[in-house]
Amino acid sequence: MPHKVRLFASIDPDMPLPPRDWRRAFVLDDPRAMGMLCAFQTEEQRQCLVCGYCLRRKQGDVIFKVH
């Protein structure tokens, strides 16, 4: 995979979990959600690039608010 590409499996509560070595993007209301809550959505960061969790890290799941 190219070094500038980050893939996440998008997960909602009705879906089975993907393999353990995949990065996952959960919705907040999924009881299985684990990882970092999106700092842009919580207004802790003004831009995704400032946080960089999804873009720069090579591991770790993220949780998004439903909108």
C-alpha positions as CSV (number, residue, x, y, z in Angstrom):
1,M,0.0,0.0,0.0
2,P,1.4,3.5,-0.8
3,H,2.7,5.3,2.2
4,K,0.3,8.2,1.8
5,V,-2.8,6.0,1.9
6,R,-4.7,5.2,5.2
7,L,-7.6,2.8,5.0
8,F,-10.3,2.3,7.6
9,A,-13.1,-0.2,7.7
10,S,-16.3,1.9,8.3
11,I,-18.3,0.1,11.0
12,D,-21.8,0.6,12.4
13,P,-23.6,-1.5,15.1
14,D,-25.3,-3.8,12.6
15,M,-22.0,-4.9,11.0
16,P,-19.6,-7.6,12.0
17,L,-16.1,-6.5,13.0
18,P,-13.4,-6.8,10.3
19,P,-10.1,-8.6,11.0
20,R,-8.2,-7.4,14.0
21,D,-5.3,-6.0,12.0
22,W,-7.6,-3.6,10.1
23,R,-8.0,0.0,11.3
24,R,-11.6,0.7,12.0
25,A,-13.8,3.8,12.0
26,F,-16.7,3.4,14.4
27,V,-19.9,5.5,14.9
28,L,-20.2,6.8,18.4
29,D,-23.4,4.8,19.3
30,D,-21.8,1.5,18.5
31,P,-21.2,-0.3,21.9
32,R,-18.1,-1.9,20.5
33,A,-16.5,1.5,19.6
34,M,-12.9,1.9,20.7
35,G,-10.2,4.3,19.7
36,M,-9.9,8.1,19.6
37,L,-13.0,10.3,19.3
38,C,-12.5,12.5,16.2
39,A,-10.9,15.7,17.5
40,F,-12.3,17.8,14.7
41,Q,-15.9,16.7,15.5
42,T,-15.4,17.5,19.2
43,E,-14.0,20.9,18.2
44,E,-10.7,20.1,20.0
45,Q,-9.0,20.8,16.6
46,R,-10.0,23.2,13.9
47,Q,-8.6,21.0,11.0
48,C,-8.0,17.4,10.4
49,L,-4.4,18.1,9.3
50,V,-3.6,19.7,12.7
51,C,-4.7,16.5,14.6
52,G,-3.3,14.1,12.0
53,Y,-4.5,11.0,13.9
54,C,-6.1,9.4,10.9
55,L,-3.6,10.6,8.4
56,R,-0.2,10.2,10.0
57,R,-0.6,7.2,12.4
58,K,-0.4,3.7,11.0
59,Q,-2.5,2.1,13.7
60,G,-5.4,2.9,16.0
61,D,-9.2,3.2,15.5
62,V,-11.3,6.3,15.4
63,I,-14.8,7.1,16.5
64,F,-17.1,9.5,14.7
65,K,-20.3,11.2,15.8
66,V,-23.3,10.4,13.7
67,H,-24.3,13.4,11.7
